[in-house]
Amino acid sequence: MRNAATIRYSVPYAVHVNLKVYDVSGRMVNRLVDGEVQAGVHQLRWEGKDNLNRKCASGVYFVRYQADEYQAAKKMVLIK
């Protein structure tokens, strides 16, 4: 599908993972993962929609990943 982002992440052992999408103002748009994840490489798609399944506007978004003490963020641009 167009307007979708594939997000890949890996964990070395089973751990609680939070993976959320935020807009440029810092508001959470969608919670993609919030729970225990098994060790390994994982992949999911964000279809450019919010938690209520509404299409998000074109613009810059950030995906924030947290597992134990590790945190990372990546910038994404949604173009329609």
PyMOL Python script that loads the backbone (N, CA, C, O; Angstrom):
from pymol import cmd

cmd.read_pdbstr("""\
ATOM      1  N   MET A   1       0.843  -1.196   0.000  1.00  0.00           N
ATOM      2  CA  MET A   1       0.000   0.000   0.000  1.00  0.00           C
ATOM      3  C   MET A   1       0.874   1.240   0.000  1.00  0.00           C
ATOM      4  O   MET A   1       1.918   1.281   0.650  1.00  0.00           O
ATOM      5  N   ARG A   2       0.441   2.235  -0.726  1.00  0.00           N
ATOM      6  CA  ARG A   2       1.125   3.506  -0.739  1.00  0.00           C
ATOM      7  C   ARG A   2       0.869   4.231   0.573  1.00  0.00           C
ATOM      8  O   ARG A   2      -0.109   3.929   1.257  1.00  0.00           O
ATOM      9  N   ASN A   3       1.714   5.166   0.936  1.00  0.00           N
ATOM     10  CA  ASN A   3       1.591   5.913   2.193  1.00  0.00           C
ATOM     11  C   ASN A   3       1.754   5.003   3.408  1.00  0.00           C
ATOM     12  O   ASN A   3       1.093   5.201   4.427  1.00  0.00           O
ATOM     13  N   ALA A   4       2.615   4.028   3.304  1.00  0.00           N
ATOM     14  CA  ALA A   4       2.887   3.138   4.433  1.00  0.00           C
ATOM     15  C   ALA A   4       4.394   3.091   4.658  1.00  0.00           C
ATOM     16  O   ALA A   4       5.183   3.219   3.721  1.00  0.00           O
ATOM     17  N   ALA A   5       4.774   2.908   5.909  1.00  0.00           N
ATOM     18  CA  ALA A   5       6.185   2.794   6.264  1.00  0.00           C
ATOM     19  C   ALA A   5       6.412   1.432   6.906  1.00  0.00           C
ATOM     20  O   ALA A   5       5.654   1.018   7.782  1.00  0.00           O
ATOM     21  N   THR A   6       7.452   0.744   6.470  1.00  0.00           N
ATOM     22  CA  THR A   6       7.843  -0.508   7.101  1.00  0.00           C
ATOM     23  C   THR A   6       8.866  -0.181   8.175  1.00  0.00           C
ATOM     24  O   THR A   6       9.887   0.452   7.906  1.00  0.00           O
ATOM     25  N   ILE A   7       8.583  -0.616   9.383  1.00  0.00           N
ATOM     26  CA  ILE A   7       9.460  -0.343  10.522  1.00  0.00           C
ATOM     27  C   ILE A   7      10.028  -1.658  11.012  1.00  0.00           C
ATOM     28  O   ILE A   7       9.286  -2.582  11.346  1.00  0.00           O
ATOM     29  N   ARG A   8      11.359  -1.738  11.052  1.00  0.00           N
ATOM     30  CA  ARG A   8      12.038  -2.942  11.520  1.00  0.00           C
ATOM     31  C   ARG A   8      12.804  -2.626  12.797  1.00  0.00           C
ATOM     32  O   ARG A   8      13.395  -1.555  12.934  1.00  0.00           O
ATOM     33  N   TYR A   9      12.786  -3.573  13.728  1.00  0.00           N
ATOM     34  CA  TYR A   9      13.569  -3.428  14.960  1.00  0.00           C
ATOM     35  C   TYR A   9      13.925  -4.818  15.454  1.00  0.00           C
ATOM     36  O   TYR A   9      13.291  -5.804  15.080  1.00  0.00           O
ATOM     37  N   SER A  10      14.937  -4.885  16.291  1.00  0.00           N
ATOM     38  CA  SER A  10      15.343  -6.185  16.835  1.00  0.00           C
ATOM     39  C   SER A  10      15.613  -6.056  18.323  1.00  0.00           C
ATOM     40  O   SER A  10      15.989  -4.994  18.819  1.00  0.00           O
ATOM     41  N   VAL A  11      15.412  -7.160  19.020  1.00  0.00           N
ATOM     42  CA  VAL A  11      15.706  -7.236  20.448  1.00  0.00           C
ATOM     43  C   VAL A  11      16.494  -8.520  20.706  1.00  0.00           C
ATOM     44  O   VAL A  11      16.185  -9.561  20.127  1.00  0.00           O
ATOM     45  N   PRO A  12      17.518  -8.454  21.579  1.00  0.00           N
ATOM     46  CA  PRO A  12      18.359  -9.624  21.821  1.00  0.00           C
ATOM     47  C   PRO A  12      17.724 -10.661  22.743  1.00  0.00           C
ATOM     48  O   PRO A  12      18.166 -11.809  22.783  1.00  0.00           O
ATOM     49  N   TYR A  13      16.688 -10.260  23.486  1.00  0.00           N
ATOM     50  CA  TYR A  13      16.005 -11.167  24.414  1.00  0.00           C
ATOM     51  C   TYR A  13      14.571 -10.666  24.591  1.00  0.00           C
ATOM     52  O   TYR A  13      14.258  -9.539  24.209  1.00  0.00           O
ATOM     53  N   ALA A  14      13.718 -11.479  25.156  1.00  0.00           N
ATOM     54  CA  ALA A  14      12.325 -11.074  25.385  1.00  0.00           C
ATOM     55  C   ALA A  14      12.297  -9.846  26.289  1.00  0.00           C
ATOM     56  O   ALA A  14      12.927  -9.823  27.346  1.00  0.00           O
ATOM     57  N   VAL A  15      11.564  -8.838  25.863  1.00  0.00           N
ATOM     58  CA  VAL A  15      11.562  -7.567  26.589  1.00  0.00           C
ATOM     59  C   VAL A  15      10.279  -6.799  26.251  1.00  0.00           C
ATOM     60  O   VAL A  15       9.674  -7.011  25.200  1.00  0.00           O
ATOM     61  N   HIS A  16       9.882  -5.911  27.155  1.00  0.00           N
ATOM     62  CA  HIS A  16       8.737  -5.033  26.901  1.00  0.00           C
ATOM     63  C   HIS A  16       9.181  -3.936  25.932  1.00  0.00           C
ATOM     64  O   HIS A  16      10.175  -3.251  26.176  1.00  0.00           O
ATOM     65  N   VAL A  17       8.448  -3.774  24.846  1.00  0.00           N
ATOM     66  CA  VAL A  17       8.775  -2.793  23.815  1.00  0.00           C
ATOM     67  C   VAL A  17       7.637  -1.792  23.673  1.00  0.00           C
ATOM     68  O   VAL A  17       6.463  -2.162  23.676  1.00  0.00           O
ATOM     69  N   ASN A  18       7.999  -0.526  23.551  1.00  0.00           N
ATOM     70  CA  ASN A  18       7.066   0.543  23.197  1.00  0.00           C
ATOM     71  C   ASN A  18       7.524   1.117  21.876  1.00  0.00           C
ATOM     72  O   ASN A  18       8.687   1.492  21.727  1.00  0.00           O
ATOM     73  N   LEU A  19       6.628   1.190  20.924  1.00  0.00           N
ATOM     74  CA  LEU A  19       6.928   1.784  19.627  1.00  0.00           C
ATOM     75  C   LEU A  19       5.745   2.670  19.272  1.00  0.00           C
ATOM     76  O   LEU A  19       4.643   2.182  19.023  1.00  0.00           O
ATOM     77  N   LYS A  20       5.984   3.979  19.250  1.00  0.00           N
ATOM     78  CA  LYS A  20       4.901   4.940  19.062  1.00  0.00           C
ATOM     79  C   LYS A  20       5.261   5.934  17.969  1.00  0.00           C
ATOM     80  O   LYS A  20       6.434   6.214  17.724  1.00  0.00           O
ATOM     81  N   VAL A  21       4.227   6.465  17.315  1.00  0.00           N
ATOM     82  CA  VAL A  21       4.401   7.488  16.293  1.00  0.00           C
ATOM     83  C   VAL A  21       3.899   8.811  16.868  1.00  0.00           C
ATOM     84  O   VAL A  21       2.820   8.874  17.457  1.00  0.00           O
ATOM     85  N   TYR A  22       4.699   9.874  16.687  1.00  0.00           N
ATOM     86  CA  TYR A  22       4.360  11.215  17.167  1.00  0.00           C
ATOM     87  C   TYR A  22       4.361  12.202  16.008  1.00  0.00           C
ATOM     88  O   TYR A  22       5.082  12.019  15.027  1.00  0.00           O
ATOM     89  N   ASP A  23       3.551  13.247  16.127  1.00  0.00           N
ATOM     90  CA  ASP A  23       3.603  14.316  15.133  1.00  0.00           C
ATOM     91  C   ASP A  23       4.648  15.341  15.566  1.00  0.00           C
ATOM     92  O   ASP A  23       5.270  15.185  16.616  1.00  0.00           O
ATOM     93  N   VAL A  24       4.846  16.391  14.763  1.00  0.00           N
ATOM     94  CA  VAL A  24       5.907  17.357  15.055  1.00  0.00           C
ATOM     95  C   VAL A  24       5.640  18.171  16.314  1.00  0.00           C
ATOM     96  O   VAL A  24       6.571  18.747  16.877  1.00  0.00           O
ATOM     97  N   SER A  25       4.396  18.230  16.766  1.00  0.00           N
ATOM     98  CA  SER A  25       4.100  18.965  17.994  1.00  0.00           C
ATOM     99  C   SER A  25       4.282  18.097  19.241  1.00  0.00           C
ATOM    100  O   SER A  25       4.102  18.573  20.361  1.00  0.00           O
ATOM    101  N   GLY A  26       4.638  16.821  19.046  1.00  0.00           N
ATOM    102  CA  GLY A  26       4.895  15.936  20.176  1.00  0.00           C
ATOM    103  C   GLY A  26       3.696  15.118  20.624  1.00  0.00           C
ATOM    104  O   GLY A  26       3.788  14.376  21.602  1.00  0.00           O
ATOM    105  N   ARG A  27       2.582  15.240  19.931  1.00  0.00           N
ATOM    106  CA  ARG A  27       1.399  14.449  20.281  1.00  0.00           C
ATOM    107  C   ARG A  27       1.536  13.040  19.727  1.00  0.00           C
ATOM    108  O   ARG A  27       1.950  12.850  18.583  1.00  0.00           O
ATOM    109  N   MET A  28       1.184  12.049  20.552  1.00  0.00           N
ATOM    110  CA  MET A  28       1.212  10.670  20.088  1.00  0.00           C
ATOM    111  C   MET A  28       0.081  10.467  19.081  1.00  0.00           C
ATOM    112  O   MET A  28      -1.073  10.807  19.341  1.00  0.00           O
ATOM    113  N   VAL A  29       0.438   9.908  17.932  1.00  0.00           N
ATOM    114  CA  VAL A  29      -0.523   9.668  16.867  1.00  0.00           C
ATOM    115  C   VAL A  29      -0.996   8.220  16.900  1.00  0.00           C
ATOM    116  O   VAL A  29      -2.188   7.951  16.748  1.00  0.00           O
ATOM    117  N   ASN A  30      -0.067   7.285  17.097  1.00  0.00           N
ATOM    118  CA  ASN A  30      -0.416   5.868  17.078  1.00  0.00           C
ATOM    119  C   ASN A  30       0.558   5.073  17.942  1.00  0.00           C
ATOM    120  O   ASN A  30       1.765   5.316  17.935  1.00  0.00           O
ATOM    121  N   ARG A  31       0.007   4.127  18.678  1.00  0.00           N
ATOM    122  CA  ARG A  31       0.824   3.195  19.467  1.00  0.00           C
ATOM    123  C   ARG A  31       0.875   1.898  18.675  1.00  0.00           C
ATOM    124  O   ARG A  31      -0.127   1.191  18.569  1.00  0.00           O
ATOM    125  N   LEU A  32       2.038   1.585  18.120  1.00  0.00           N
ATOM    126  CA  LEU A  32       2.173   0.412  17.263  1.00  0.00           C
ATOM    127  C   LEU A  32       2.505  -0.848  18.055  1.00  0.00           C
ATOM    128  O   LEU A  32       2.035  -1.935  17.718  1.00  0.00           O
ATOM    129  N   VAL A  33       3.309  -0.709  19.102  1.00  0.00           N
ATOM    130  CA  VAL A  33       3.670  -1.849  19.953  1.00  0.00           C
ATOM    131  C   VAL A  33       3.704  -1.354  21.393  1.00  0.00           C
ATOM    132  O   VAL A  33       4.255  -0.290  21.676  1.00  0.00           O
ATOM    133  N   ASP A  34       3.118  -2.124  22.298  1.00  0.00           N
ATOM    134  CA  ASP A  34       3.193  -1.837  23.732  1.00  0.00           C
ATOM    135  C   ASP A  34       3.004  -3.157  24.457  1.00  0.00           C
ATOM    136  O   ASP A  34       1.912  -3.481  24.924  1.00  0.00           O
ATOM    137  N   GLY A  35       4.097  -3.914  24.539  1.00  0.00           N
ATOM    138  CA  GLY A  35       3.998  -5.199  25.198  1.00  0.00           C
ATOM    139  C   GLY A  35       5.261  -6.017  25.079  1.00  0.00           C
ATOM    140  O   GLY A  35       6.257  -5.580  24.503  1.00  0.00           O
ATOM    141  N   GLU A  36       5.203  -7.201  25.630  1.00  0.00           N
ATOM    142  CA  GLU A  36       6.335  -8.136  25.620  1.00  0.00           C
ATOM    143  C   GLU A  36       6.569  -8.643  24.200  1.00  0.00           C
ATOM    144  O   GLU A  36       5.635  -9.065  23.518  1.00  0.00           O
ATOM    145  N   VAL A  37       7.819  -8.595  23.767  1.00  0.00           N
ATOM    146  CA  VAL A  37       8.216  -9.037  22.434  1.00  0.00           C
ATOM    147  C   VAL A  37       9.320 -10.078  22.588  1.00  0.00           C
ATOM    148  O   VAL A  37      10.228  -9.910  23.402  1.00  0.00           O
ATOM    149  N   GLN A  38       9.241 -11.140  21.815  1.00  0.00           N
ATOM    150  CA  GLN A  38      10.253 -12.190  21.862  1.00  0.00           C
ATOM    151  C   GLN A  38      11.539 -11.735  21.165  1.00  0.00           C
ATOM    152  O   GLN A  38      11.519 -10.815  20.347  1.00  0.00           O
ATOM    153  N   ALA A  39      12.639 -12.380  21.493  1.00  0.00           N
ATOM    154  CA  ALA A  39      13.927 -12.060  20.887  1.00  0.00           C
ATOM    155  C   ALA A  39      13.860 -12.253  19.379  1.00  0.00           C
ATOM    156  O   ALA A  39      13.177 -13.152  18.887  1.00  0.00           O
ATOM    157  N   GLY A  40      14.576 -11.401  18.651  1.00  0.00           N
ATOM    158  CA  GLY A  40      14.655 -11.542  17.209  1.00  0.00           C
ATOM    159  C   GLY A  40      14.391 -10.244  16.481  1.00  0.00           C
ATOM    160  O   GLY A  40      14.277  -9.181  17.091  1.00  0.00           O
ATOM    161  N   VAL A  41      14.297 -10.346  15.176  1.00  0.00           N
ATOM    162  CA  VAL A  41      14.023  -9.204  14.310  1.00  0.00           C
ATOM    163  C   VAL A  41      12.522  -9.151  14.050  1.00  0.00           C
ATOM    164  O   VAL A  41      11.898 -10.166  13.740  1.00  0.00           O
ATOM    165  N   HIS A  42      11.961  -7.972  14.180  1.00  0.00           N
ATOM    166  CA  HIS A  42      10.526  -7.774  13.995  1.00  0.00           C
ATOM    167  C   HIS A  42      10.291  -6.698  12.944  1.00  0.00           C
ATOM    168  O   HIS A  42      11.107  -5.796  12.759  1.00  0.00           O
ATOM    169  N   GLN A  43       9.168  -6.813  12.270  1.00  0.00           N
ATOM    170  CA  GLN A  43       8.822  -5.862  11.218  1.00  0.00           C
ATOM    171  C   GLN A  43       7.333  -5.582  11.276  1.00  0.00           C
ATOM    172  O   GLN A  43       6.533  -6.494  11.478  1.00  0.00           O
ATOM    173  N   LEU A  44       6.959  -4.321  11.100  1.00  0.00           N
ATOM    174  CA  LEU A  44       5.551  -3.952  11.040  1.00  0.00           C
ATOM    175  C   LEU A  44       5.385  -2.789  10.088  1.00  0.00           C
ATOM    176  O   LEU A  44       6.358  -2.142   9.699  1.00  0.00           O
ATOM    177  N   ARG A  45       4.147  -2.529   9.718  1.00  0.00           N
ATOM    178  CA  ARG A  45       3.850  -1.426   8.799  1.00  0.00           C
ATOM    179  C   ARG A  45       2.953  -0.415   9.483  1.00  0.00           C
ATOM    180  O   ARG A  45       1.968  -0.768  10.131  1.00  0.00           O
ATOM    181  N   TRP A  46       3.313   0.856   9.327  1.00  0.00           N
ATOM    182  CA  TRP A  46       2.434   1.942   9.752  1.00  0.00           C
ATOM    183  C   TRP A  46       1.772   2.461   8.492  1.00  0.00           C
ATOM    184  O   TRP A  46       2.451   2.922   7.575  1.00  0.00           O
ATOM    185  N   GLU A  47       0.467   2.390   8.441  1.00  0.00           N
ATOM    186  CA  GLU A  47      -0.302   2.732   7.249  1.00  0.00           C
ATOM    187  C   GLU A  47      -0.665   4.210   7.166  1.00  0.00           C
ATOM    188  O   GLU A  47      -1.514   4.592   6.360  1.00  0.00           O
ATOM    189  N   GLY A  48      -0.033   5.044   7.988  1.00  0.00           N
ATOM    190  CA  GLY A  48      -0.316   6.476   7.957  1.00  0.00           C
ATOM    191  C   GLY A  48      -1.632   6.826   8.608  1.00  0.00           C
ATOM    192  O   GLY A  48      -2.298   7.780   8.208  1.00  0.00           O
ATOM    193  N   LYS A  49      -2.015   6.038   9.635  1.00  0.00           N
ATOM    194  CA  LYS A  49      -3.283   6.269  10.330  1.00  0.00           C
ATOM    195  C   LYS A  49      -3.042   6.444  11.826  1.00  0.00           C
ATOM    196  O   LYS A  49      -2.038   5.981  12.368  1.00  0.00           O
ATOM    197  N   ASP A  50      -3.985   7.122  12.481  1.00  0.00           N
ATOM    198  CA  ASP A  50      -3.871   7.326  13.920  1.00  0.00           C
ATOM    199  C   ASP A  50      -4.508   6.170  14.680  1.00  0.00           C
ATOM    200  O   ASP A  50      -4.930   5.181  14.080  1.00  0.00           O
ATOM    201  N   ASN A  51      -4.575   6.299  16.012  1.00  0.00           N
ATOM    202  CA  ASN A  51      -5.134   5.236  16.857  1.00  0.00           C
ATOM    203  C   ASN A  51      -6.612   4.969  16.583  1.00  0.00           C
ATOM    204  O   ASN A  51      -7.115   3.894  16.910  1.00  0.00           O
ATOM    205  N   LEU A  52      -7.308   5.932  15.990  1.00  0.00           N
ATOM    206  CA  LEU A  52      -8.728   5.766  15.681  1.00  0.00           C
ATOM    207  C   LEU A  52      -8.936   5.366  14.222  1.00  0.00           C
ATOM    208  O   LEU A  52     -10.054   5.428  13.710  1.00  0.00           O
ATOM    209  N   ASN A  53      -7.856   4.955  13.556  1.00  0.00           N
ATOM    210  CA  ASN A  53      -7.877   4.481  12.170  1.00  0.00           C
ATOM    211  C   ASN A  53      -8.217   5.580  11.160  1.00  0.00           C
ATOM    212  O   ASN A  53      -8.691   5.294  10.061  1.00  0.00           O
ATOM    213  N   ARG A  54      -7.971   6.851  11.544  1.00  0.00           N
ATOM    214  CA  ARG A  54      -8.168   7.973  10.628  1.00  0.00           C
ATOM    215  C   ARG A  54      -6.864   8.262   9.908  1.00  0.00           C
ATOM    216  O   ARG A  54      -5.788   8.124  10.490  1.00  0.00           O
ATOM    217  N   LYS A  55      -6.951   8.661   8.648  1.00  0.00           N
ATOM    218  CA  LYS A  55      -5.755   8.994   7.878  1.00  0.00           C
ATOM    219  C   LYS A  55      -5.087  10.225   8.467  1.00  0.00           C
ATOM    220  O   LYS A  55      -5.751  11.208   8.797  1.00  0.00           O
ATOM    221  N   CYS A  56      -3.770  10.164   8.594  1.00  0.00           N
ATOM    222  CA  CYS A  56      -3.002  11.306   9.082  1.00  0.00           C
ATOM    223  C   CYS A  56      -2.682  12.246   7.930  1.00  0.00           C
ATOM    224  O   CYS A  56      -2.613  11.828   6.774  1.00  0.00           O
ATOM    225  N   ALA A  57      -2.490  13.506   8.253  1.00  0.00           N
ATOM    226  CA  ALA A  57      -2.133  14.503   7.251  1.00  0.00           C
ATOM    227  C   ALA A  57      -0.697  14.295   6.784  1.00  0.00           C
ATOM    228  O   ALA A  57       0.124  13.722   7.501  1.00  0.00           O
ATOM    229  N   SER A  58      -0.408  14.761   5.593  1.00  0.00           N
ATOM    230  CA  SER A  58       0.970  14.737   5.111  1.00  0.00           C
ATOM    231  C   SER A  58       1.829  15.571   6.055  1.00  0.00           C
ATOM    232  O   SER A  58       1.363  16.569   6.606  1.00  0.00           O
ATOM    233  N   GLY A  59       3.064  15.167   6.238  1.00  0.00           N
ATOM    234  CA  GLY A  59       3.965  15.918   7.102  1.00  0.00           C
ATOM    235  C   GLY A  59       5.031  15.044   7.709  1.00  0.00           C
ATOM    236  O   GLY A  59       5.218  13.894   7.311  1.00  0.00           O
ATOM    237  N   VAL A  60       5.732  15.607   8.683  1.00  0.00           N
ATOM    238  CA  VAL A  60       6.831  14.922   9.366  1.00  0.00           C
ATOM    239  C   VAL A  60       6.296  14.238  10.621  1.00  0.00           C
ATOM    240  O   VAL A  60       5.527  14.823  11.383  1.00  0.00           O
ATOM    241  N   TYR A  61       6.713  12.999  10.820  1.00  0.00           N
ATOM    242  CA  TYR A  61       6.344  12.218  12.002  1.00  0.00           C
ATOM    243  C   TYR A  61       7.607  11.573  12.565  1.00  0.00           C
ATOM    244  O   TYR A  61       8.603  11.419  11.859  1.00  0.00           O
ATOM    245  N   PHE A  62       7.556  11.206  13.818  1.00  0.00           N
ATOM    246  CA  PHE A  62       8.685  10.545  14.465  1.00  0.00           C
ATOM    247  C   PHE A  62       8.211   9.224  15.049  1.00  0.00           C
ATOM    248  O   PHE A  62       7.149   9.156  15.668  1.00  0.00           O
ATOM    249  N   VAL A  63       8.992   8.185  14.853  1.00  0.00           N
ATOM    250  CA  VAL A  63       8.697   6.903  15.485  1.00  0.00           C
ATOM    251  C   VAL A  63       9.693   6.755  16.631  1.00  0.00           C
ATOM    252  O   VAL A  63      10.903   6.864  16.435  1.00  0.00           O
ATOM    253  N   ARG A  64       9.171   6.507  17.822  1.00  0.00           N
ATOM    254  CA  ARG A  64      10.008   6.380  19.019  1.00  0.00           C
ATOM    255  C   ARG A  64       9.966   4.939  19.504  1.00  0.00           C
ATOM    256  O   ARG A  64       8.898   4.359  19.697  1.00  0.00           O
ATOM    257  N   TYR A  65      11.147   4.379  19.696  1.00  0.00           N
ATOM    258  CA  TYR A  65      11.313   2.976  20.088  1.00  0.00           C
ATOM    259  C   TYR A  65      11.955   2.941  21.468  1.00  0.00           C
ATOM    260  O   TYR A  65      12.943   3.633  21.716  1.00  0.00           O
ATOM    261  N   GLN A  66      11.399   2.143  22.358  1.00  0.00           N
ATOM    262  CA  GLN A  66      11.967   1.981  23.690  1.00  0.00           C
ATOM    263  C   GLN A  66      11.876   0.517  24.109  1.00  0.00           C
ATOM    264  O   GLN A  66      10.812  -0.098  24.040  1.00  0.00           O
ATOM    265  N   ALA A  67      13.016  -0.031  24.546  1.00  0.00           N
ATOM    266  CA  ALA A  67      13.091  -1.397  25.065  1.00  0.00           C
ATOM    267  C   ALA A  67      14.097  -1.381  26.212  1.00  0.00           C
ATOM    268  O   ALA A  67      15.276  -1.091  26.007  1.00  0.00           O
ATOM    269  N   ASP A  68      13.634  -1.689  27.401  1.00  0.00           N
ATOM    270  CA  ASP A  68      14.468  -1.566  28.607  1.00  0.00           C
ATOM    271  C   ASP A  68      15.025  -0.145  28.669  1.00  0.00           C
ATOM    272  O   ASP A  68      14.266   0.822  28.598  1.00  0.00           O
ATOM    273  N   GLU A  69      16.337  -0.015  28.801  1.00  0.00           N
ATOM    274  CA  GLU A  69      16.978   1.291  28.905  1.00  0.00           C
ATOM    275  C   GLU A  69      17.281   1.914  27.542  1.00  0.00           C
ATOM    276  O   GLU A  69      17.631   3.092  27.465  1.00  0.00           O
ATOM    277  N   TYR A  70      17.149   1.139  26.474  1.00  0.00           N
ATOM    278  CA  TYR A  70      17.478   1.632  25.137  1.00  0.00           C
ATOM    279  C   TYR A  70      16.320   2.440  24.551  1.00  0.00           C
ATOM    280  O   TYR A  70      15.161   2.033  24.631  1.00  0.00           O
ATOM    281  N   GLN A  71      16.652   3.593  23.961  1.00  0.00           N
ATOM    282  CA  GLN A  71      15.662   4.434  23.302  1.00  0.00           C
ATOM    283  C   GLN A  71      16.235   4.936  21.988  1.00  0.00           C
ATOM    284  O   GLN A  71      17.431   5.211  21.887  1.00  0.00           O
ATOM    285  N   ALA A  72      15.391   5.053  20.999  1.00  0.00           N
ATOM    286  CA  ALA A  72      15.804   5.595  19.706  1.00  0.00           C
ATOM    287  C   ALA A  72      14.601   6.265  19.062  1.00  0.00           C
ATOM    288  O   ALA A  72      13.454   5.950  19.376  1.00  0.00           O
ATOM    289  N   ALA A  73      14.883   7.197  18.155  1.00  0.00           N
ATOM    290  CA  ALA A  73      13.812   7.877  17.409  1.00  0.00           C
ATOM    291  C   ALA A  73      14.280   8.058  15.975  1.00  0.00           C
ATOM    292  O   ALA A  73      15.460   8.287  15.711  1.00  0.00           O
ATOM    293  N   LYS A  74      13.330   7.951  15.056  1.00  0.00           N
ATOM    294  CA  LYS A  74      13.606   8.148  13.626  1.00  0.00           C
ATOM    295  C   LYS A  74      12.550   9.078  13.052  1.00  0.00           C
ATOM    296  O   LYS A  74      11.391   9.061  13.466  1.00  0.00           O
ATOM    297  N   LYS A  75      12.969   9.883  12.100  1.00  0.00           N
ATOM    298  CA  LYS A  75      12.057  10.805  11.436  1.00  0.00           C
ATOM    299  C   LYS A  75      11.485  10.139  10.187  1.00  0.00           C
ATOM    300  O   LYS A  75      12.198   9.448   9.459  1.00  0.00           O
ATOM    301  N   MET A  76      10.187  10.355   9.948  1.00  0.00           N
ATOM    302  CA  MET A  76       9.523   9.857   8.751  1.00  0.00           C
ATOM    303  C   MET A  76       8.760  11.016   8.122  1.00  0.00           C
ATOM    304  O   MET A  76       8.307  11.923   8.821  1.00  0.00           O
ATOM    305  N   VAL A  77       8.623  10.983   6.815  1.00  0.00           N
ATOM    306  CA  VAL A  77       7.817  11.981   6.118  1.00  0.00           C
ATOM    307  C   VAL A  77       6.667  11.245   5.435  1.00  0.00           C
ATOM    308  O   VAL A  77       6.885  10.339   4.631  1.00  0.00           O
ATOM    309  N   LEU A  78       5.456  11.644   5.762  1.00  0.00           N
ATOM    310  CA  LEU A  78       4.261  11.074   5.153  1.00  0.00           C
ATOM    311  C   LEU A  78       3.825  11.987   4.017  1.00  0.00           C
ATOM    312  O   LEU A  78       3.492  13.152   4.233  1.00  0.00           O
ATOM    313  N   ILE A  79       3.831  11.441   2.805  1.00  0.00           N
ATOM    314  CA  ILE A  79       3.437  12.209   1.620  1.00  0.00           C
ATOM    315  C   ILE A  79       2.240  11.518   0.990  1.00  0.00           C
ATOM    316  O   ILE A  79       2.251  10.311   0.752  1.00  0.00           O
ATOM    317  N   LYS A  80       1.219  12.301   0.729  1.00  0.00           N
ATOM    318  CA  LYS A  80       0.014  11.727   0.108  1.00  0.00           C
ATOM    319  C   LYS A  80      -0.079  12.154  -1.324  1.00  0.00           C
ATOM    320  O   LYS A  80      -1.021  11.777  -2.021  1.00  0.00           O
TER     321      LYS A  80
END
""", "prot")
cmd.dss("prot")
cmd.show_as("cartoon", "prot")
cmd.util.cbc("prot")
cmd.orient("prot")
